[in-house]
Amino acid sequence: MATTTATITLSSTDLLSDELSLSTTATLTIAGASTGLTGTTGLARKKTGNTSEYTLFAAASYTDDKAHKVYLKNTSTTAAQYFIVEVAGTVVGRLYAGDWALIPWAADTTGTNCDIDITPSAADMTLEYMLFTDE
């Protein structure tokens, strides 16, 4: 059984009136069980050639309604450059230079097209990504 652990630490000395220090850890498991996720696409990079929308993960290629996890990171160092991230045609947000995200993904194919799409704000940007799959 694979064990994959995700940890996030948030800290700031000037965001709130008191110092912020928060850390949490989660073990990535399959849907409805304590068994670890065993599949992955592997860590990869997508270099864009223009500002068109790209499908990063097509829901039809994965088992729907599972506990998939998607890791995304904008590797740009130019502060104004971002990727628009969409799931099922709905904008989830923007990843600016250096930003990253770890999001759950059901890959639902029954009601909507639940693909994960990205749109770069400039040509020649690079997105680092990985999918942990619950197959």
C-alpha positions as CSV (number, residue, x, y, z in Angstrom):
1,M,0.0,0.0,0.0
2,A,1.3,3.4,-0.9
3,T,1.3,6.2,1.7
4,T,1.3,9.8,0.5
5,T,1.2,12.6,3.0
6,A,0.4,16.2,2.3
7,T,1.4,18.9,4.7
8,I,0.7,22.6,4.6
9,T,2.1,25.3,6.9
10,L,0.8,28.8,7.0
11,S,2.6,31.5,9.0
12,S,2.7,35.2,9.3
13,T,3.8,37.8,11.8
14,D,1.8,40.7,10.4
15,L,-1.4,39.4,8.8
16,L,-3.4,39.4,12.0
17,S,-3.2,41.2,15.3
18,D,-1.5,38.0,16.6
19,E,1.1,35.9,15.0
20,L,-0.4,33.2,12.7
21,S,1.1,29.7,12.8
22,L,-1.0,26.9,11.4
23,S,0.1,23.4,10.2
24,T,-1.9,20.4,9.1
25,T,-1.2,17.1,7.6
26,A,-3.4,14.6,5.6
27,T,-2.7,11.2,4.3
28,L,-4.1,10.8,0.8
29,T,-6.5,7.9,0.7
30,I,-8.9,6.2,-1.7
31,A,-12.6,7.1,-1.4
32,G,-14.3,5.8,1.7
33,A,-11.3,3.9,3.1
34,S,-8.0,4.3,4.8
35,T,-6.0,2.7,2.0
36,G,-3.5,5.0,0.3
37,L,-3.8,6.3,-3.2
38,T,-1.8,4.0,-5.5
39,G,-1.8,5.7,-8.9
40,T,-0.2,8.8,-10.2
41,T,0.5,10.4,-13.6
42,G,4.0,11.3,-12.3
43,L,5.4,14.8,-11.9
44,A,5.4,16.6,-15.2
45,R,5.6,20.1,-16.7
46,K,3.4,21.6,-19.4
47,K,5.1,24.4,-21.4
48,T,2.5,26.5,-23.2
49,G,3.1,27.9,-26.6
50,N,0.3,30.5,-26.6
51,T,-2.6,31.8,-24.4
52,S,-5.1,29.2,-25.5
53,E,-7.0,27.0,-23.1
54,Y,-5.4,23.5,-22.5
55,T,-7.0,20.4,-21.1
56,L,-4.7,19.1,-18.5
57,F,-6.8,16.2,-17.3
58,A,-9.8,14.8,-19.2
59,A,-12.4,13.3,-16.8
60,A,-13.3,10.6,-19.2
61,S,-9.8,9.1,-18.8
62,Y,-10.3,8.5,-15.1
63,T,-12.8,6.6,-12.8
64,D,-15.5,9.1,-11.8
65,D,-16.6,10.0,-8.2
66,K,-13.3,9.0,-6.6
67,A,-10.8,10.7,-4.3
68,H,-8.3,11.9,-7.0
69,K,-6.0,14.8,-5.9
70,V,-4.5,17.3,-8.3
71,Y,-1.2,19.2,-7.7
72,L,-0.6,22.4,-9.8
73,K,2.3,24.9,-9.6
74,N,3.0,28.0,-11.7
75,T,6.8,28.0,-12.1
76,S,6.9,31.5,-13.4
77,T,9.0,34.2,-11.6
78,T,7.2,37.0,-13.3
79,A,4.7,38.3,-10.7
80,A,2.0,39.3,-13.3
81,Q,1.9,35.9,-15.0
82,Y,-0.9,33.5,-14.0
83,F,-2.8,30.4,-15.0
84,I,-6.6,30.4,-14.9
85,V,-7.7,27.0,-13.5
86,E,-11.1,25.6,-14.5
87,V,-12.9,22.5,-13.4
88,A,-16.1,21.6,-15.4
89,G,-15.9,25.0,-17.2
90,T,-16.0,26.9,-13.9
91,V,-13.1,29.1,-13.0
92,V,-11.6,27.9,-9.7
93,G,-9.1,30.6,-9.5
94,R,-5.7,31.9,-10.7
95,L,-2.3,30.6,-9.9
96,Y,0.2,33.5,-10.0
97,A,3.9,33.2,-10.2
98,G,5.1,30.7,-7.6
99,D,1.6,29.8,-6.5
100,W,0.5,26.2,-6.1
101,A,-2.6,24.2,-5.3
102,L,-3.6,20.8,-4.1
103,I,-7.3,20.2,-4.9
104,P,-9.6,17.2,-4.7
105,W,-11.1,16.1,-8.0
106,A,-14.0,13.7,-8.6
107,A,-13.5,13.3,-12.4
108,D,-17.3,13.2,-12.6
109,T,-18.4,12.1,-16.1
110,T,-22.1,11.5,-15.4
111,G,-23.6,15.1,-15.3
112,T,-21.0,17.5,-16.6
113,N,-17.7,17.5,-18.4
114,C,-15.4,17.7,-15.4
115,D,-12.2,18.2,-17.2
116,I,-9.4,20.3,-15.6
117,D,-8.4,23.1,-18.0
118,I,-5.7,25.8,-17.7
119,T,-5.3,29.0,-19.6
120,P,-2.0,30.9,-19.3
121,S,-1.9,34.7,-19.2
122,A,1.2,34.7,-21.5
123,A,2.8,32.5,-24.0
124,D,5.7,30.2,-23.1
125,M,4.7,29.7,-19.4
126,T,5.3,26.4,-17.5
127,L,2.9,24.6,-15.2
128,E,4.2,21.8,-13.0
129,Y,1.5,19.2,-12.3
130,M,0.7,15.8,-11.0
131,L,-2.5,13.7,-10.5
132,F,-2.8,11.2,-7.6
133,T,-5.4,8.7,-8.7
134,D,-8.0,6.6,-6.9
135,E,-8.4,3.9,-9.6
